[in-house]
Amino acid sequence: MNAERYRCIDVCRGLAAASVLIWHYQHFFYPTAGALFNSARQPIQPFYDFLWPFYQFGGLAVEMFWVVSGFVFAATYLAQPIDGWSFFVNRLARLYPLHLVTLVLVTFLQYLSWLSVGHFQIYPFNDAYHFVLNLFMAQFWGFQSGYSFNAPTWSISIEVAIYAVFLVSLPLLKKAPLPVAIFCVGCALLCMMSGSVSNFVLCGLFFFLGVACHSLSIQSPIAAAAIAVQAITGFSISRWFREGSLTHLEMCLLFSGIVLLAASLDGLKVLKTDRFDWFGNATYSTYLLHIPLQITTLTVIQWAGIDPAYVATQPVFLPAFIVTVFVAGIVCFRFFERPAQRWLKSVLLPSAVQLDGQSLSSAKSARIGSTSFRAKASSGTFTPSPAQFGSRVRD
């Protein structure tokens, strides 16, 4: 693939983030923490006739994120020499600074809500025990009583465990990425067929499906595009004959098809402009910031004696919420998330093994540089600059 950046994959990531925001819009109708939104009331949400797929199925964007993560991990780490410590630090720098800040922020906001209106907002389990679980990113490993604090990070908590599986399988993935990725997907499917449908198994399924998508798009872009069309067609046929929630097979078909199609379009350099790069850059910030913003909004509205449901049904409120979250995400990415990543890496890693991890780049350009990197790095005479890595990969 010759694209300097996986810009269409970035757009997919941004659309998935927007889907989560629309799905979580229902939080504005929670009178108190843990009081779930009655699905029968979904049509009262703004622009429901147009946005109903996002209101009903937007939560499945988590699985889409897992597929994209697998794709990006393959693009990042299969082409670069990496050891366990460097891998750990790169993941820590990518995820933990913003996670820690938003965890503390949500703790403060929930305490403020309790003092102001007498109850927590959205998620009920905001005690010391769950704070510790969140602190170590183990908030959804089976030790929890339910959703707590900045609860959308549950998917990141699960994904962190899959990182270990990826790291262990990395030597084999470097040698035969597509067969090994398909083997991992098969193992996950076997676990599910045996009755084990845990979040860890599901994350592994979709994550390594993303790895397989990347390997296929690199080996044969034309075959990847053909399989993408077949997968999306298969999903459409399945939905024609059945209604209700999506099955895991349907999600595999849909999300792998979307990612393969986006990767194929990137191979053709369909999206050359960098105008939409912010859409992908801000996704992690938007994912972690939208709950603090919702808690703040709900607390202020309830403290003022106004019914949040009345405010949330106003058509202008939905776009205002989405725009506010994305603007906050862009600002956070530029002035906190990226500087924090670079600082933490500069402290914990020598410059020769830092992967900046900010933008999606082509695996081809990374592979070109990786051969000379290994040869020269082994002699102890080479310290690569970011430019010598090619475009950086946002993971």
N, C-alpha and C positions, 0 to 999 in steps of 0.2 A: 504494500500500500504506500502511495506516494504523498498522501496528504500530510501537511506539516502539523495539522492538529485535527483531532476527531471532533470537528465542530458539530456535526449532526448528532453524535453521541452526547455532546454537551447539551444540545437542545432537548434530547430525550430526558436527560437528567433534570433539566429545568422544568419540563412539563410534568415530570413525576413529582417534583417539589410542589408545583402549583396544584396538582391533584390532591396531595396531602392537605394543603391549606383549605381547599374546598371541602374535603371530607371532614376536616376538623372544625369547619364552620359551625357544625352542630353544637360545639361547646358553648356558644353564646346562648343556647337555649337551656343549659343546665342551671336550675335554680340554686343548686349547691353541689359540692363535690360528690361524685359517684352517682348522681341522679341522672341516669341515662336518658337520651333523647328518644322519644317514642317514634318509631319508624313511620307510623301513620301520619305524623306531622311533617314529614319531609317536604311535601309540596309547598309548605308555607315559606320555604327558603327562597331567596331571590333568584330569579331566572331559572326556576326549577325545570321548566319544560325544555330548556336548552341544555342545562348542566346536569340533568338527572344521572347520567352515567358516572359523573364524578361524585355526586352526593351519595350514590348507592355503592359504587365500587372503588372510590378514590383511595380507600385504605390499602388496596392491593398494590399501590405504588411502592410499598415496602419491598415486595417481591421483585418489582422492576428495578429498584435500587440495588438489590442483591445481584441481579444479572449484570447490571452496568458495572458494579464493583468488581465482579469476576473478570469482566472484559478489560477494565482498566488495570487491574492487578497483573493480568497477563501481558498487557502492553508495557507495563512498567518494569516488572521484575524478571520476566523471562529473558529479556535482552541485556540485563545489567548484572554484573557480579555483585552479590550481596551476601553478607553473613548474618547470623542470627541477631547479634546485637544491633547492627545497622538497621535491619528490618524492624526490630522492636522500637528503636528510637524514631525512625521515620513514621511508624504508625502512631506512636505516642505523641509526637509533635503535630501530627495531622489532626488527631482527634481530641486529645485530652485538654489542652488549654481552654478551648471554648466550652467543652463539656463541664469543666470545673467551674468556670465563671458563671455559666448559666445555672448550674446546680446551686451555687451560693445565692445567685440572684432570685431564683424561684423560691428558695428557702425563706429569704427575706420577704418576698412578695406574699407568700402564703401566710407568714406570721402577721404581716400587715393586714391581710384580708381577715384573718381571725380576729384581730383587734378592732377592725373597722366595722365588719358586718356580721361577725360571730360564727363564721364557718370558713373552711378552705374552699378553693375554687377547683373545679374540674376533676382533680385526682385526690383521693382521700388519705392515702397512706404516706403522710409526711412527718414521720417520727424519726428518732435517732437511729433506730435499727435500719430503716430503709435508706437513710442518708448514708450510712456506712456502705451499704450495698451499692448505692449509686457512686460513691466515692471511688470504689474499686471496679466500677463498670460491671458489676455482677448482679444488677438489679432485676434481671429476668432469667436467672440461671436455675430457678426452681426454689429459691429460698424466700421469695417474696410472698406477701399476702395479697398483692394486687398492684395496680398501677400507682406510681408514686412520683412526686417532684416533677421533673421534666420528662414525663413518661414516654414520649416518642423515642427517646434514646434506648428503649428496650431493644429495638432492632439492631442498634449499634452494639449493644451488650452481647447479643447473640452472634453477630458477625465477628466480633473480636475473637471468639472461640474458634471460628472457622479459619481465621488468619493462621492459627497454629497448625491446622491441618494443611493449609496451603504451603506454609513454610516447610513442613516435613516432606511434602510431596514435590517441592520445588526442584530438586535435582532430577527427578524423573520427568517432570513437566518440561524442563529445559531440553531433554533428549527427545521426547515424543509427546509434545503438548496435547495434540488432539486425542490420541488413544488414551492417555492417562486421564484427561478431563472427562472423556466419555465413560471410562471405568469408574471414576468418582461419582458421576451422575447415576450410573447403574447401581452402585452400592447404595446410594440414597434411595433410589426407587425400590430396591430389594428391602430396605429397612421399612419403607412405607407399606409395602405389600405384606410384610410380616406383622403389621399393626403398630409399628413405631412411627408416629407422625408428629414428632416433637419439633419445636421451632429450630433446634439445631440441625435436624435432618433436612427440614425445608430450606433453611439458609444454605446448607451445603449443596442441595440439589440445584438451587437457582444460581448460586455463586459459581459452581463449576460448569454450569450451563453457559454462563458468561465467558468463562475461560475457553470453552469449546467454541463459542461463537467467534472469539478473537482469533483463535488458531485457524479456523476455517476461512475467515475473511482474509487472513494473510496468505494461506496456501492457495486459495482459489477464489478470488473475488466474484467471478462469474457464477461459480457453484454456490457461493454464499448468497448471492442475490436470488438465484433460482430457489434455493431452500427457503429463503425468507418469504417469497411469494407463496410457496407451497404451505408453509407453516401458518401464515395469516389466512390463507384460503381454508385450510383445515379447521382453524379456529372459527371462521365465519360459518362454515357448514355445520359445525357442532352447535353453535349458538342458534342456528336456524331451527334446529330440531329440539332444542331444550331451553328452558328458562331457569331462572333462579341464580344462585351464586355460581361463580366459576369453579370448575374442578381444577385440580392441580395440573392435569394434562392440558387443559385449555390455557392455563396461565403459562405453561412451558411453551406452547405453540405461539401464543400471542407475543410474549416478551422476547423470546428468542428471535421471532420473526421481525419484530421492530428493531432490535439491536443489530441483527444481520443486515437489514435493509439500510439502517443508518450508516453502518460501517461501509457498505457497498457505495453509498452515495458519497461518503467521505473519500473513498478511493477514486471517485470520479471528480473530486474537488467541486462538487455542486455548490457548496456553501463556502465561498472564498473570503467573504467579508468577516472582519473581527467584531462587528457591531453587536453580535449576540454572545460574545464570550462571557460577558457578565452573567448571563443566564445560567451557565454552568458553574462559574466561579462562586456564585452566591448560594448554591444549593445547601451546603452544610450549615451555613449561618442561618438561612431561612428555616431549615429544619429544626434548629435548636432555639431560635429566637421567637417563633410564633406562639409558643405556649406562654412564655413570660409576658408577651404583649397581650395575649388573651386574658391572662390572670389580672393584669393591670386594668384593662378595659372593663372587665366584669366587676372588679372591686369598686372602681370609680363610679360606674353606672348604678350599682346597687346602693352604694353609700349615698348617692344623690337621690335615692328613692324612686328611680326609674326602672321599669321592667326591661331587662336586657333583651327579652324576646321581641318586644316592640321595636327596639332599636335595630335588632338584627334582621327584621323583616323588611326594613327600608332598602330599596334597590341600590342606593348609593353606598350602603355600608359594606357590602361584599367587595366591590372593586377597591374601595378605600382601604379595607383590611389587607387585601392582597398586595396592593402597591406599597403600603406602609411596610409590610414584612419584607418585600424584596429590596426596597430602599435601605432598610435597616441592615439587611443581609449584605448588600454591596458595601456599605460603609464599614460594617464589621469585618468583612473579608479584607478590605484594603488597609484599615487602620489598626486592626487587632489580630485577626486570624493569621494572616500571612506574616506579619512581623513576629508574632509569637512563635510560629513554626520555625522561622529562620533563627531566632534567638536560641530556642531550645536545641536545635540541631548544632548550632555553633558551639554550644556548651558541651554537648554529649557526644558529638561525632567529629572526627577529623574531616577536613574539607573534601578529601578524596572520595569519601563514601556517602556524601550527602545527596539525596534525591529530593529536589526542591518540591516536587509534587503539586504544582499549581495549575498546569494546563495540560490538556490532552494532546499528545504528540503522536506521530506515526511510529509504529514499532520498527519500520524499516530504517528510519534515520537513527534510531537508537541502536539497532543491530550493527549498522555500519560503524558507529563509534565504538561499540563494545569490543570488537576484535582487537583493534589497536590498543584499547584501554587495558585489556587483560595482558597483552604482550608487554606493554611498557610499564604497567603497574607492577608486574612481577619482578621487573628489574630494579624497582625502587626509584625510578627517575622521572615518574610521570604523575602529575597532579592535575586532573582534568578541570577545565573551567566549565561553567554551565553551557557555554556555546559548543564545547566539544562533546557534550552529551546530545547535541541536537536540541530540538524543542523539548521542553520539560513535560513530564506527564503528571497530570493531576490525578491523584489516587484518593 
